[in-house]
Amino acid sequence: MWKFWPDEFVVSKRIERVIKHDRLRGQYRTVSTYGNVQSERKFRDFDTMKSWTFTFNDINVANIRELEPGSYYVRVVAESRSRELPPIIGMLMFFIPEVEMSLAKESYPFTVGDGE
């Protein structure tokens, strides 16, 4: 019997971070949305803001007790979009990219349960 089984989608989480630069005040205004929780922060330093943008703590991806025994991995996809253009422009002018940058990374496989 084959031990190979294609990847199966288990769960999806969406975290959105919007960054706006306020040139008048010389600061970055950010809004983070995760589920129905929204928080705002302000940064003066670009490197501090960038570090905060790519750091996530206390994210419950899935309840391990509810997963069947086996091998799993986590895939993270990050997309950068410009909010300068109205969304309708992207629909009408398909040659203007809405996604400026897209990056996907996968974790090392990990085992839940006996792994067989």
QUIDACOR-V231100 format. One record per backbone hydrogen bond with DSSP energy under -1.0 kcal/mol. NH is the residue of the N-H (numbers start at 1). CO is the residue of the C=O. If there is no record, write none. Layout:
NH:CO  NH:CO
//
This chain:
16:33  18:31  20:29  22:27  26:22  27:22  28:43  29:20  30:41  31:18  32:39  33:16  34:37  37:34  39:32  41:30  43:28  49:45  50:46  51:47  52:48  53:49  54:50  55:52  61:59  66:63  67:64  70:112  72:110  76:105  78:103  80:101  89:86  91:87  92:88  93:89  96:93  100:80  101:80  103:78  105:76  107:74  110:72  112:70
//
